[in-house]
């Protein structure tokens, strides 16, 4: 259950980061509200996951899901640049997430 909570928290991190960008510096109400709700839910789910996962696993996985997810969303929907180096960097983050999962007992 902790890994499901952590994955959901990471997905919500992607959502709040996207809507933070859409809020245009918090000048647009609806994207700002979506961002705040997604942010609160993401933090809450992270705390749920941390009840049984170590801090040194939960936090890096949460930020890694957010980092790679926002990279993908930025490239797919916002026209951000893709380069071989950026793709390799994202793949290295994913490899780290997999290693965290494989070496953490729950």
Secondary structure, DSSP 4 states (H G I P E B T S, - for coil): -HHHHHHHHHHHHHHHHHHHHHTTTTTSHHHHHHHHHHHHHHHHHHHHHTTTS-HHHHHHHHHHHHHHHHHHHHHHHS-----HHHHHHHHHHHHHHHHHHHT---
